[in-house]
Structures are given as structure tokens and as C-alpha cells.
């Protein structure tokens, strides 16, 4: 199993609630793919 630590910063001014999205896509050298999304 491989773990990834990702640090994200967001701007001071965001869109209204539930209109902001953070989408992360990761693929490794073996071609395995992972994706995560969060709305805030």
C-alpha cells in the first residue's frame, strides 16, 4: 500500500457554500488510478 500526503491551500475568498470543489486525481507508475472530490 502506498500513502500520499497532499497539502492544499485555498484563496481567502471562496464561492458560496457548496459551490467550491477540490478534485484530486493520482496515478502511479503501475497505472493505478485514484480520485477524490470534496465540495465545501
N, CA, C and O of each residue as an XYZ file, in Angstrom:
160
protein
N       0.850     -1.174      0.000
C       0.000      0.000      0.000
C       0.894      1.235      0.000
O       1.918      1.282      0.681
N       0.489      2.211     -0.764
C       1.202      3.481     -0.829
C       0.297      4.575     -0.293
O      -0.899      4.601     -0.583
N       0.862      5.461      0.475
C       0.100      6.590      1.013
C       0.658      7.882      0.437
O       1.863      8.006      0.218
N      -0.211      8.827      0.199
C       0.175     10.137     -0.308
C      -0.296     11.197      0.675
O      -1.427     11.148      1.158
N       0.561     12.135      0.962
C       0.196     13.283      1.790
C       0.129     14.491      0.873
O       1.112     14.830      0.213
N      -1.012     15.134      0.830
C      -1.221     16.275     -0.053
C      -1.651     17.461      0.789
O      -2.588     17.367      1.581
N      -0.958     18.578      0.611
C      -1.320     19.804      1.314
C      -1.915     20.771      0.303
O      -1.342     21.006     -0.761
N      -3.056     21.320      0.642
C      -3.776     22.205     -0.265
C      -4.041     23.520      0.436
O      -4.425     23.538      1.606
N      -3.839     24.616     -0.267
C      -4.228     25.919      0.268
C      -5.324     26.487     -0.633
O      -5.335     26.252     -1.842
N      -6.227     27.222     -0.035
C      -7.336     27.812     -0.777
C      -7.258     29.334     -0.645
O      -6.685     29.843      0.319
N      -7.826     30.056     -1.598
C      -7.808     31.514     -1.517
C      -8.632     32.024     -0.339
O      -9.457     31.298      0.216
N      -8.400     33.263      0.031
C      -9.132     33.872      1.150
C     -10.617     34.024      0.848
O     -11.449     33.913      1.748
N     -10.951     34.278     -0.408
C     -12.354     34.449     -0.789
C     -12.798     33.245     -1.603
O     -12.210     32.932     -2.638
N     -13.832     32.577     -1.133
C     -14.362     31.402     -1.809
C     -15.729     31.702     -2.398
O     -16.324     32.743     -2.119
N     -16.217     30.787     -3.209
C     -17.573     30.884     -3.726
C     -18.552     30.586     -2.592
O     -18.126     30.162     -1.518
N     -19.855     30.797     -2.804
C     -20.834     30.457     -1.760
C     -20.726     28.985     -1.357
O     -20.159     28.172     -2.086
N     -21.276     28.656     -0.192
C     -21.187     27.300      0.352
C     -21.682     26.257     -0.648
O     -22.682     26.465     -1.335
N     -20.975     25.146     -0.718
C     -21.246     24.013     -1.615
C     -21.042     24.341     -3.086
O     -21.481     23.578     -3.946
N     -20.385     25.460     -3.400
C     -20.067     25.802     -4.787
C     -18.571     25.653     -5.063
O     -18.130     25.825     -6.199
N     -17.790     25.333     -4.029
C     -16.354     25.132     -4.170
C     -16.090     23.635     -4.272
O     -16.742     22.839     -3.597
N     -15.141     23.254     -5.110
C     -14.801     21.840     -5.257
C     -13.282     21.687     -5.274
O     -12.560     22.481     -5.877
N     -12.833     20.656     -4.601
C     -11.434     20.248     -4.654
C     -11.429     18.845     -5.236
O     -12.009     17.926     -4.658
N     -10.778     18.678     -6.375
C     -10.742     17.398     -7.073
C      -9.289     16.966     -7.186
O      -8.468     17.703     -7.732
N      -8.960     15.785     -6.680
C      -7.596     15.263     -6.701
C      -7.592     13.957     -7.474
O      -8.389     13.059     -7.206
N      -6.683     13.862     -8.440
C      -6.511     12.632     -9.200
C      -5.048     12.220     -9.102
O      -4.152     13.040     -9.301
N      -4.809     10.941     -8.793
C      -3.455     10.427     -8.624
C      -3.325      9.142     -9.426
O      -4.187      8.266     -9.352
N      -2.247      9.032    -10.192
C      -1.937      7.756    -10.843
C      -0.482      7.421    -10.550
O       0.371      8.306    -10.484
N      -0.208      6.127    -10.373
C       1.156      5.723    -10.054
C       1.828      5.113    -11.284
O       1.226      5.037    -12.355
N       3.075      4.681    -11.122
C       3.835      4.146    -12.248
C       3.259      2.842    -12.784
O       3.524      2.482    -13.931
N       2.480      2.128    -11.981
C       1.844      0.890    -12.432
C       0.535      1.151    -13.165
O      -0.117      0.213    -13.623
N       0.150      2.412    -13.279
C      -1.083      2.753    -13.969
C      -2.316      2.713    -13.091
O      -3.430      2.874    -13.588
N      -2.140      2.500    -11.793
C      -3.287      2.517    -10.882
C      -3.735      3.955    -10.665
O      -2.914      4.871    -10.628
N      -5.028      4.143    -10.526
C      -5.616      5.480    -10.509
C      -6.504      5.640     -9.288
O      -7.233      4.720     -8.916
N      -6.443      6.794     -8.673
C      -7.323      7.117     -7.562
C      -7.845      8.530     -7.711
O      -7.175      9.391     -8.281
N      -9.029      8.767     -7.206
C      -9.634     10.090     -7.321
C     -10.469     10.380     -6.086
O     -11.121      9.492     -5.536
N     -10.441     11.629     -5.660
C     -11.260     12.069     -4.534
C     -11.743     13.484     -4.818
O     -11.006     14.298     -5.376
N     -12.971     13.772     -4.438
C     -13.545     15.108     -4.599
C     -14.252     15.497     -3.317
O     -14.829     14.656     -2.628
N     -14.200     16.782     -3.005
C     -14.930     17.293     -1.849
C     -15.531     18.643     -2.231
O     -14.877     19.486     -2.845
N     -16.780     18.821     -1.854
C     -17.458     20.103     -2.029
C     -17.505     20.793     -0.676
O     -17.759     20.149      0.342
N     -17.264     22.092     -0.658
C     -17.323     22.842      0.590
C     -17.777     24.248      0.321
O     -17.894     25.048      1.250
